[in-house]
Every structure is written in structure tokens, then in C-alpha cells.
Amino acid sequence: MMRLMGAVLVAAGGAALGFQAAASLRKRGRAVRQMEEGLALLERELELSAPPLSRLLEGGGARCQGPARALFQGCAQGLDRLDREDFSSLWRRLVQERTELTQEGQAVLFPLGETLGRYDGERQREALSAARRRLGELAAQLEADCRRQGRVYQVLGLSGGAFLVILLL
């Protein structure tokens, strides 16, 4: 009975590792998609009312989810300390903290720190639109990778657990 229970636990552990790896892939794709939606929201706000940067970021942070919310809220709070850190440095630092966006996603967002709040509304909208489109392409790529590799990770986890059970029995 003890051996059977151990075998079940080993198989379940292998399966859990595979499913956890697949979930991590899904999480990255979802985070990039949420960031894309957040940029779309900022773009619409700039088009409709062209609010000052502080209101733009506060509104975006209040209405977004995931990493977009954290990034926009952090930037809005950091605007109070512009005498110690300029906005582009603040933006870069906060983007780097959003590790769930992948390095490619972070690279897409870095140039926005140089544009937001410095140029007219049209130039800011163009920069947001370009970054949003690139994030959309990246999200689609990550979702395709998730479908393909996620199944591989799940099968490897199940197979690895089954192999260990056979090896131990």
C-alpha cells in the first residue's frame, strides 16, 4: 500500500510540474495581452481628451489589469518624485520590474518612457499605437507557443512521472 501511494505521489508530482510549466507560458501571454489592452486605453484617452500625464496614468492604472495596472500606478505615484528621478528612468525601472512581460515585451515598452509626457498628443498616440501593435504581435506569438509547447510540457510531465513510477516499482 505504501509503495502504491508513493507511486501515485511521484506520478502526480511529475504531472504537476508539467502543468505548472504550461501555466507559466499562459501567464506570460496573458500579461503581454493585458499590457496591450492598457496601452490601447491610454491611446484612446489621449485621442479623446488629451489629459496631463498624471491623470492619464492614474486613469489607466484604475481601469487596467495585471502588469499594466501596476506599471501605470507606479508611474503615477513616481511623478511626485520627478526632482529625484526623471520620468524616462522611472518608466524604465518600473518596466524592468514587470518580469512577466518577457524581455521582448519590455524592449517594446522602453521607448515609451522617452515619449510620454514630452511630446504633443499626436506623437504620444503614435508611439502608444506602435507599441500596442508590437505587443499584440508578441502576445499572438506567445499564445501560439503556449498552445504548442504547453501540450509538450504537460505530456512530458505526465510521461516523466509515469517513467519514474515504472522505475521505482
SELUMSE-115112 format. One record per residue (C-alpha): x, y, z; residue in one letter; chain. Coordinates in steps of 0.1 Angstrom, whole numbers, plus 2048, in hexadecimal, padded with zeros to 3 digits. Layout:
<sites>
SITE   X   Y   Z type mol
SITE   X   Y   Z    a   A
...
</sites>
This chain:
<sites>
SITE   X   Y   Z type mol
SITE 800 800 800    m   A
SITE 81C 818 809    m   A
SITE 82E 811 7E8    r   A
SITE 80E 818 7D5    l   A
SITE 808 838 7E7    m   A
SITE 82C 843 7E0    g   A
SITE 828 83A 7BB    a   A
SITE 808 84F 7B9    v   A
SITE 81A 86C 7C9    l   A
SITE 838 86A 7B2    v   A
SITE 821 868 793    a   A
SITE 80C 885 7A0    a   A
SITE 82C 899 7A7    g   A
SITE 838 895 783    g   A
SITE 816 89E 775    a   A
SITE 814 8BD 78B    a   A
SITE 836 8C9 77F    l   A
SITE 82B 8C5 75B    g   A
SITE 80A 8D8 761    f   A
SITE 81C 8F3 775    q   A
SITE 834 8F9 758    a   A
SITE 817 8FC 740    a   A
SITE 805 914 757    a   A
SITE 824 92A 758    s   A
SITE 824 92C 733    l   A
SITE 7FF 936 734    r   A
SITE 806 950 74E    k   A
SITE 820 962 739    r   A
SITE 809 964 71B    g   A
SITE 7ED 971 731    r   A
SITE 804 98B 740    a   A
SITE 80F 998 71E    v   A
SITE 7EB 999 712    r   A
SITE 7E1 9AD 731    q   A
SITE 7FD 9C6 72B    m   A
SITE 7F1 9C9 707    e   A
SITE 7CE 9D1 713    e   A
SITE 7DC 9EA 72C    g   A
SITE 7EE 9FD 710    l   A
SITE 7CF 9FD 6FB    a   A
SITE 7BC A0D 718    l   A
SITE 7D7 A28 71B    l   A
SITE 7D6 A2D 6F6    e   A
SITE 7B0 A32 6F7    r   A
SITE 7B3 A4A 714    e   A
SITE 7CC A5F 702    l   A
SITE 7B7 A60 6E3    e   A
SITE 797 A6A 6F5    l   A
SITE 7A3 A83 70F    s   A
SITE 7C9 A86 70F    a   A
SITE 7CB A87 735    p   A
SITE 7EC A90 747    p   A
SITE 804 A73 74D    l   A
SITE 7FB A6F 772    s   A
SITE 7D5 A6C 76A    r   A
SITE 7DC A55 74D    l   A
SITE 7F0 A3D 762    l   A
SITE 7D9 A3E 77F    e   A
SITE 7BB A37 769    g   A
SITE 7CD A1B 757    g   A
SITE 7D8 A0C 778    g   A
SITE 7B5 A0D 785    a   A
SITE 7A5 9FC 767    r   A
SITE 7C0 9E3 75C    c   A
SITE 7C9 9C1 769    q   A
SITE 7E9 9AD 770    g   A
SITE 80B 9BC 768    p   A
SITE 7FB 9DA 756    a   A
SITE 7EA 9E4 777    r   A
SITE 80A 9E0 78B    a   A
SITE 81F 9F3 772    l   A
SITE 807 A10 76D    f   A
SITE 800 A14 793    q   A
SITE 825 A12 79B    g   A
SITE 82D A2D 781    c   A
SITE 810 A43 78D    a   A
SITE 81E A41 7B1    q   A
SITE 841 A47 7A5    g   A
SITE 838 A68 794    l   A
SITE 839 A77 7B7    d   A
SITE 85E A70 7B8    r   A
SITE 869 A7E 796    l   A
SITE 882 A94 7A8    d   A
SITE 896 A74 7B1    r   A
SITE 88F A5E 793    e   A
SITE 884 A69 770    d   A
SITE 866 A59 760    f   A
SITE 87A A44 746    s   A
SITE 88F A35 762    s   A
SITE 870 A2E 777    l   A
SITE 85E A1E 75A    w   A
SITE 87C A08 751    r   A
SITE 881 9FD 775    r   A
SITE 85C 9F4 779    l   A
SITE 85A 9E2 758    v   A
SITE 879 9CD 762    q   A
SITE 866 9C3 782    e   A
SITE 84A 9B4 76C    r   A
SITE 85D 994 765    t   A
SITE 83D 982 75A    e   A
SITE 83E 997 73A    l   A
SITE 85D 985 72D    t   A
SITE 87C 997 721    q   A
SITE 86C 99D 6FF    e   A
SITE 84E 9AD 70E    g   A
SITE 864 9C3 724    q   A
SITE 879 9CD 706    a   A
SITE 859 9D9 6F4    v   A
SITE 84F 9EE 712    l   A
SITE 870 9FF 71A    f   A
SITE 86D A1A 6FE    p   A
SITE 84C A26 70C    l   A
SITE 85E A35 72A    g   A
SITE 86F A4D 713    e   A
SITE 84F A57 701    t   A
SITE 833 A58 71B    l   A
SITE 82E A7B 72A    g   A
SITE 849 A8B 714    r   A
SITE 838 A8F 6F2    y   A
SITE 817 A9A 6E6    d   A
SITE 7F8 A83 6E8    g   A
SITE 7FB A77 6C4    e   A
SITE 81F A6B 6C8    r   A
SITE 817 A5A 6E9    q   A
SITE 7FA A48 6D8    r   A
SITE 810 A3D 6BB    e   A
SITE 82A A2F 6D4    a   A
SITE 80F A1D 6E8    l   A
SITE 7FF A0F 6C9    s   A
SITE 820 A01 6BC    a   A
SITE 828 9F1 6DD    a   A
SITE 805 9E3 6E0    r   A
SITE 807 9D3 6BD    r   A
SITE 829 9C4 6C5    r   A
SITE 81C 9B7 6E7    l   A
SITE 7FE 9A8 6D4    g   A
SITE 815 995 6BD    e   A
SITE 82A 989 6DA    l   A
SITE 80B 97E 6ED    a   A
SITE 7FF 96A 6CF    a   A
SITE 821 95A 6CC    q   A
SITE 822 951 6F1    l   A
SITE 7FE 943 6EF    e   A
SITE 809 92D 6D2    a   A
SITE 827 922 6E5    d   A
SITE 811 91A 703    c   A
SITE 7FA 904 6EE    r   A
SITE 817 8F2 6DE    r   A
SITE 830 8F0 6FB    q   A
SITE 816 8EE 717    g   A
SITE 809 8CD 70B    r   A
SITE 82D 8C0 708    v   A
SITE 834 8CB 72C    y   A
SITE 815 8BA 738    q   A
SITE 81D 899 726    v   A
SITE 841 89A 732    l   A
SITE 835 89F 756    g   A
SITE 81D 882 754    l   A
SITE 836 86C 741    s   A
SITE 852 874 759    g   A
SITE 83C 86C 777    g   A
SITE 831 84B 768    a   A
SITE 855 843 75F    f   A
SITE 860 849 783    l   A
SITE 844 833 790    v   A
SITE 84F 817 779    i   A
SITE 873 81C 783    l   A
SITE 86B 81B 7A8    l   A
SITE 853 7FD 7A7    l   A
</sites>
